[in-house]
Amino acid sequence: MQNTRLNTLIDRLVRQLTQWVQNPWRRTSLLIISLLSGNFLASAISTIAGQWANLDVTISLLMVAIVELISRLKYSNLGKSRSGNSGVSQRPLWISILNSLKLGLMYGFFLEAFKLGS
């Protein structure tokens, strides 16, 4: 790729963001925010699906497909990156954030099911 000003700016921003996320507390905070966002998203999706009574099965099928795709991405060899010193494989941050969002989504759906059951 050509070394344009826009390309240089984007490379610099990506490098700064990568360095910012290397801090374990920032990584953990991003994962917690993703978990809570998944819980909120589950509540919003179940409320919207409840209002559109004829789309319950379709939305449920879509949510199961999304959860299974995220699980496949998380537990397959596609998302592995090798860590330099220890040799321990670590997933990229975006895959961990997607998995955390999935966990919050599933927890939120179970919580909504318990609310409806009582």
Beta strands, then each sheet from edge to edge (+ up, - down):
strand 1: 81-82
strand 2: 89-90
sheet 1: 1+ 2-
end
